Amino acid sequence: MERDSDTERLQLALAAGAIIGTWFWDLPSDRFTIDEGFARAFGIDPSLGRAGLSLRQVIDTVHPDDKPGLITAIDEAIGRGGPYAHQYRVRQADGEYHWIEANGRVDKAPDGTPLRFPGVLLDIEQRRATEAERDRATILLRNFIEAVPGVVYAKDREGRMLLANRGTTELIGKPPEAYLGRTDAEFLDDKPQAEAVMANDRRVMDTGSMTQFEEEVRLPDGTHAVWLSTKAPLRDDRDEVIGLIGTSIDISARKAAEGEQRALNALLERRVAEAMAERAKAEETLRQSQKMEAVGQLTGGLAHDFNNLLTGVMGSLELVNARIAQGRINDVQRYAASALAAAQRAAALTHRLLAFSRRQTLDPRPTNVNRLVAGMEDLIRRTIGPAIQLEVIGAGGIWSTLVDPPQLENALLNLCINARDAMPEGGRLTIETANRWLDDKAGLGRDLPRGQYVSLCISDTGTGMSPEVIARAFDPFFTTKPIGKGTGLGLSMVYGFVRQSGGTARIYAEEGEGTMVCLYLPRHWEGEAAEDPPEPAEIPRGTKGETVLVVDDEPTVRMLVIEILEDLGYAAIEASDGRSGLRILQSSMRIDLLISDVGLPGGMNGRQMADAARIGRPELKVLFITGFAENAVVGHGQLDHGMHVMTKPFAMQALASRIREIIGGSPPPA
């Protein structure tokens, strides 16, 4: 059965165009079976490959210079077990040697005996040509700037030095490793001079125009000189400023040469830009080649997600049949819509597999994250199964964010599947959205500039992670799952998508205490995705003399909630801390609903107060209102029957509707 699964994955990878052949080597019998693609690559008769060959017969067409290294690599893989990868040349049917890469895995028995060695062949002829072209462009660029007299350099948008010539090294008085990848403030000892240079750099990048400056410079011997610096914005293929190019000459004794020097600088800027553009093109081609190599690794994880989507489709259709048999036709449309949505996401998943092998770009659009999560809720419930309780907490007034919606859906589903796998015995999965203002105190380092963000957090009550696993969780191909259970690409793809969208991702976890993964996406201001339009119906009002107790230590919030309640016809009582609220709840006064903040002063929080009150009022209905984005503060994510949560801020109609929904038509508790 396991071998059949491997075959299915290889078939998917072959369809994507990444693999040219496959093999299966039964190690105890030294029987090597290969498909027709492998046979063609090695110049072997396909009929012999189906019958089975020995290793000696298979590697007979390997280039003589590469054969010893290949044998050594195979022996090492068999000795240690696990993954195997090696590049070498093979003589094909045309009589020419071509570069290929073999990728496989050695599986061992529990006692360590090597059992089997399956694998695939990748055509890397184009990749090696691309690498050679990239190296040629790099050498050309390096030789060119070294031949230019004076100081030549390029910096990125943050002011970090990207490249520089020998003249720059002599001017700074430090070796390249001391300044490359760093800003002037980090490698210059003269801090006022560094600030002046960086201010000029920022002016060039902000205005987007070439500018000349006369900059005061302290030379390595301590003397001062005046340098004429010409700086121009460095633009990408979308004409966006991504840095600057600069050249500098010492004009202390020869300012008369300024005109001639400007002409030379313009030429240098053009030549450096052309050389860097050529290098960027070569690197992009190389990245595409590397992406193709990853398809074989990726198919297993995508197949896993696809099977979960099929579960959603099949489950919904079974419910449709059941409801038709029961005569409950009204439910059929909802289940049919759920099945259609799951099928559409499954189609999008296969589309993304094909898109992965092309140069696919994101299609960002203003997106309401609450609506996106709501649209996936049924699918997620069916994916995680009945043993896991799902809770969705959407912040009121959620901001819009500019993302590719299908990619965000895929990221959310991936994280929910990871959470499910971390709770094999069942548990609780919570999806929360919130508006966040993030500054330097948020602890997100240089990943994000300060500003307004939308957070999407997925938390579970599962096995958690150690600090070592958290540190590597976003690394490509890193996984803690057994062989065949995960590709190690899921989290890295989520992280890459969020970073490409201008945000970041963070993991908060402890071993045995569960895990929370938060995606932070920047707020989108132009063309905001509006919230769902409010229902035209009137705000529901209290009609039976219902009494609501409001407990909140913030007077403004307390006053606002009470005003809303009284305007809607409810009787409102207030308390400023947990102990005062508990005294009212332990009295004989009629209380139809308790509305309480979670964090309260006086040594008793909102949850503790509600639990204590329910000893005498077991049917007490509770609505927690909290400003925290995390739900863990409310009983560690566990809510008893009759307890509900709303996240601040919220609209009046939303609060009124929630109150009416909770109170319902039941008689007040005694």
Stockholm file with secondary structure:
# STOCKHOLM 1.0

chainA/1-670         MERDSDTERLQLALAAGAIIGTWFWDLPSDRFTIDEGFARAFGIDPSLGRAGLSLRQVIDTVHPDDKPGLITAIDEAIGRGGPYAHQYRVRQADGEYHWIEANGRVDKAPDGTPLRFPGVLLDIEQRRATEAERDRATILLRNFIEAVPGVVYAKDREGRMLLANRGTTELIGKPPEAYLGRTDAEFLDDKPQAEAVMANDRRVMDTGSMTQFEEEVRLPDGTHAVWLSTKAPLRDDRDEVIGLIGTSIDISARKAAEGEQRALNALLERRVAEAMAERAKAEETLRQSQKMEAVGQLTGGLAHDFNNLLTGVMGSLELVNARIAQGRINDVQRYAASALAAAQRAAALTHRLLAFSRRQTLDPRPTNVNRLVAGMEDLIRRTIGPAIQLEVIGAGGIWSTLVDPPQLENALLNLCINARDAMPEGGRLTIETANRWLDDKAGLGRDLPRGQYVSLCISDTGTGMSPEVIARAFDPFFTTKPIGKGTGLGLSMVYGFVRQSGGTARIYAEEGEGTMVCLYLPRHWEGEAAEDPPEPAEIPRGTKGETVLVVDDEPTVRMLVIEILEDLGYAAIEASDGRSGLRILQSSMRIDLLISDVGLPGGMNGRQMADAARIGRPELKVLFITGFAENAVVGHGQLDHGMHVMTKPFAMQALASRIREIIGGSPPPA
#=GR chainA/1-670 SS CHHHHHHHHHHHHHHTTCCSEEEEEETTTTEEEECHHHHHHHTCCHHHHHHCBCHHHHGGGBCTTTHHHHHHHHHHHHHHCEEEEEEEEEECTTSCEEEEEEEEEEEECTTSCEEEEEEEEEECHHHHHHHHHHHHHHHHHHHHHHHSSSEEEEEETTCCEEEECHHHHHHHTSCHHHHBTSCHHHHCSCHHHHHHHHHHHHHHHHHTSCEEEEEEEECTTSCEEEEEEEEEEEECTTSCEEEEEEEEEECSSCGGGHHHHHHHHHHHHHHHHHHHHHHHHHHHHHHHHHHHHHHHHHHHHHHHHHHHHHHHHHHHHHHHHHHHHHTCGGGHHHHHHHHHHHHHHHHHHHHHHHHHTTTCCCCCEEEEHHHHHHHHHHHHHHHHCTTEEEEEECCTTCCEEEECHHHHHHHHHHHHHHHHHTCTTCEEEEEEEEEEEECGGGSCGGGSCSEEEEEEEEEESSCCCCHHHHHHTTSTTCCCSCTTSCCSCHHHHHHHHHHHTTCEEEEEECTTSCEEEEEEEEBCCTTCCCCCCCCSSCCCCCCSCCEEEEECSCHHHHHHHHHHHHHTTCEEEEESSHHHHHHHHTSSCCCSEEEEESSCSSSCCHHHHHHHHHHHCTTCCEEEEESCSCSTTTGGGCCCTTEEEEESSCCHHHHHHHHHHHHTTCCCCC
#=GC SS_cons         CHHHHHHHHHHHHHHTTCCSEEEEEETTTTEEEECHHHHHHHTCCHHHHHHCBCHHHHGGGBCTTTHHHHHHHHHHHHHHCEEEEEEEEEECTTSCEEEEEEEEEEEECTTSCEEEEEEEEEECHHHHHHHHHHHHHHHHHHHHHHHSSSEEEEEETTCCEEEECHHHHHHHTSCHHHHBTSCHHHHCSCHHHHHHHHHHHHHHHHHTSCEEEEEEEECTTSCEEEEEEEEEEEECTTSCEEEEEEEEEECSSCGGGHHHHHHHHHHHHHHHHHHHHHHHHHHHHHHHHHHHHHHHHHHHHHHHHHHHHHHHHHHHHHHHHHHHHHTCGGGHHHHHHHHHHHHHHHHHHHHHHHHHTTTCCCCCEEEEHHHHHHHHHHHHHHHHCTTEEEEEECCTTCCEEEECHHHHHHHHHHHHHHHHHTCTTCEEEEEEEEEEEECGGGSCGGGSCSEEEEEEEEEESSCCCCHHHHHHTTSTTCCCSCTTSCCSCHHHHHHHHHHHTTCEEEEEECTTSCEEEEEEEEBCCTTCCCCCCCCSSCCCCCCSCCEEEEECSCHHHHHHHHHHHHHTTCEEEEESSHHHHHHHHTSSCCCSEEEEESSCSSSCCHHHHHHHHHHHCTTCCEEEEESCSCSTTTGGGCCCTTEEEEESSCCHHHHHHHHHHHHTTCCCCC
//
